């Protein structure tokens, strides 16, 4: 683990592995720890220098009082990249809201970036879901992340997580990490047990919903003209989850998924290869790791050659 000191005095943690001229830099999703990526990182490290970054308040990194704006987090990511991999070409990997941050980082590190792999990336206009869907459908579809994050924050703040652990272990993401090394599982649980993890995620989500992410993204400059691979969830799987877990009727679920899916597929305005990952929901890196590895290796190998 490498500790990174940022300009505001905050310290974040990067897990580094492997070596070589090409760096693969991973930005995890909203409210998720980098430890979920460690098994994938170890496989990529056989060929490339790899970095998995826990941004402030996530995973092994301490919280910060700095605003959780897109521009702030992009600058923090650049500082982490420069500290762990100061030279050479870079392939950026981002999941969910981490995909939006990877998009932003690509603009700041444009001269080094050689490709992006984005898993269900958040769109800067994600707030449109709130206005385009009826309030009840928006809430029960799972699109309103503030609901589930708020519940988890309350449970962690009241020290209820140890009591809930048996039930949580049967659900994603823990259920999908049973084969992770013990150190990774322990790190995931530490993250899930801390109230600060959820307060950070709520602050990031609030900025996505009420801030000016598109304006901030544009202010960072253009996205470099590099290969982009977008891996998107299977609509049928998400629709089924919205009906069975959220209680939506099929028409409501299809509408919610269609709007969300359209945002994901329009995140990159330039050329991109977009692939639907069969049988996967939003946690693509845990459900289809081989496809993620293939996409990253493809771009990183091209960058090396």
N, C-alpha and C positions, 0 to 999 in steps of 0.2 A: 504494500500500500504506500502511496506517495501523497503527502500532505501538501496542498497548494495554498499559499497565502495570497489573498486577493487585495485589490487596492483599498477596499473599505475595511480591511482588517479581518474579514471572515476567512476561515480556513475550510477548504473542501478536500475531499479524498478522491484519488484516482487509483484504480487497480490497473497495473500495467503488466504486460506479459509479452514474450516474443521479441523479435528483433528484425531488422531489415530496413530497406529504404522507404517502404510504404507503411503508413500508419492508418489503422482502422480505429476511428474514434466514435464511441457509442454514447448516445444521449437517451436514457430511459424515459418511460412515459410518466404521465401525471401521477404523483403519489406512489411511484414504484421505485424500488431500490435497484442499484446496479447489480446486486448479487444474483438477481434472476438471470443475468446474462453471463455469469462466470463460466458455465460449461461451454457455451458457444464461444466465448472469448478464448478458452483454453484450446479449442480446436483451431480457431483462426490463428492463434499464436504459433502454431507449427510452421506457418508460412510468412506471417506479417507481424510487425510491431502493433500491439493492440492496447487501447486505453478505454476503460469503462469509467465514466465520470458520474459521481454522486453529486448533484448540484446542492446548493445550500438547503439544509433542512431535510435532505433525503438520504437514505442509506446510512453510510458511515460519516456523513458530513454534518457539521453543526449548523443550526439555524442562523439566519441573518435578519437584521432589521432593514436592510435595503429593500426598496420596492421591488416586487416580483414582476416587473414589466418585461416585455419581450426584449427590448434593447438592453436592459440591465443583465438579463440572463445570458444573452448572446455574448456580451462583453466578458462575463465570468467564464463562459465556455471557451472563448478565445484565450483567456489567460491560462486556463487549465491545459488547453492544447499546446500553447507555446511553452509551458513549463515541462510537459511530459514528452513532447515531440517537437522540438524547436525547428526542425528542418525536414525537407522531403515532402513528397506528395501525400495527400490525405484522402481517404474515403470516409465520408460521414454516414453514420447509421442512426436513425431516430425513430422512436415508437410513439404513436399517439401525440400528445402535446410535445413530447421530445422531438417528434418529427418537425414540428413548427420551429422549435429552437435550433434544430440542425439546419433547417432552411435559412434561418437568420444567420447562424454561424458561417454558413457557406458564403454569404455575402461579405462578411468581415475577413474571411481567410481565402478570398476568391483566387488569389494567385497560386495557392497550394492545393486547392480542392480539385480532385479528379473524378469525383462521382458521389452520388447520394443513393442510399437505400432507405426508403421510408415505409414504415409499417403503419397502416391506418393513420396517416398523419392528420393532425388537427388543422383545420382551415382557419385563417385569421378572421373569417366572418362566421365562426361557429355560432355566434349569438343569433343568427338568423333562424336556427332551429327553434328557439324560444318564441319567436314571433310567428313562424310559419306553422307551428303545430298548436292544436288546442291545449290549454294549460294542463288538463288532466292527462292527455296523451303524452305530452312532453315529460311529465313527471313519471308516469308509470312505464314509459318506454326505456327508462334508464338514461336518457339523454341529459337529464338534469343531474349532473354529477355532484352538485352541492348537497343533495339529499343524502346519498350514501356516504360521502365524505364527512358530512356533519354528524351522522350517526356513529361512524367509526371514531371520530374525534371525541365525542362524548364518552364512548366506552373506554377509550384509552385514558382520558382525563380522570375518569372515575376508577381506574385501575381494574377494569373488568376483563381485560384481554386474557389473563390466565384462565379465567372461568370459561371464556368463549373459545379457547384454543381447540378443544376436541371438535367442535362444530366447524370452526374455520379451517381446520386441517382437511376436511372433506370437501372444501370448496376451492375454486380458483382464487388466488394463484397458488396457494400452498399445495393443493391436490395435484397440480401440474409440475410441482418441484420435488416430488418424492424421491426421484433419482438424482437430484443435485447432491454434491458433496455436503457433508455435515456442516462445514464452515459456511457454505452458502445458505443452507437452510436456517442456521442460527442467525446469520446476518439479516435474512428476510424477516424473521420473527422479531428481532430487535427493532427493525424499522416499523413493523406493524404494531408493536406494543407502545410506541412513543406518541404522545399527543402532538408533539411538534411536527411529526411527519404529516399529520392531517391538517394542521393549521397552515403549514407551508403549501400543501396541495390546494387548500381552499383559497389561499391568497393568489396562487398562480391561476386558478380557475376563474376567480373574480376578475383578474386582469384580462383574461381571454374574453370574458362575457361583457365587461363594462369599460375596459380600457380602449386603446386605439392600436390594436396589433397590426392592422393593415398599414396604417400610417407609419408606424415604427419600422415595419418590415421594408417598406419603400424607402425610408430614410437611411437604411443601411446599404443601399446601392442595389444594383441588379444581381440576380442569381447568375452565377457563372455558367457558361454554355458547356456543361459537362453531362455525361450520361446520368439519367435518373431512373431508378426502378422503384415503383410503388407497388407494395404488396397489400392487397385489400382483403377484408374478411369475406366470408361466404354469406351472401344475403339470406339464403334459406336458413342457415344456422341462427343468425341474429333474429330473424322474424320469428322463428320457433321460440327463442328465449323471451322475446317480448310478449308472446301470447301465453306461454306457460308460467313465466315468472312474474311478468307485469300485469297479466290479465287483460291485455288488449285483444280486441277482436282482430281477425286476419286483415281486414281493410285498414284498420288503424296501424297495425304493425307494419304492413307493407308501405304505408305512407311514411311512417317515421324512418324506416330503413332506407327508403328511396331518397329521402332528403339528406340523410346523413351520408349515405353512399355517394351521392352526387357531390357533396362537399369534399369528401376524401379524394375522389377522382379528379377534382378540379383544383386541388391544392397547388399543383405545379402548372403554371400557365404555358410554359414552353413544352418542347418535346419530352416525353417520358414513356417508359414501358410500364403499363399497369397490368398486374396479374391478380386475378381472384384466387385466393387460396382455399381450395375445397376443404370443407368440414372444419374450418377454423372460424372462431369468433374474433374478438378484438385482441386476444393474447396470442398473436401469431408467432412470436418468438418462442413461446413455450409449446405451442401445438404443432407447429410445422418448422422445427429448427433446421431440418435439412434444406428446405427451400430458402430459408434466410441465409444459411451458410453458402449455398450455391450462388445466390445473388451477390453477396458481399465478395466472395472469392472471384467472381467474374469481373467485377469492377476493379478490385485491388490488383488482380493479375494483369489486367490491361494497363493500370497505372504503373506497375513495375516494369513492364516491357516497353 
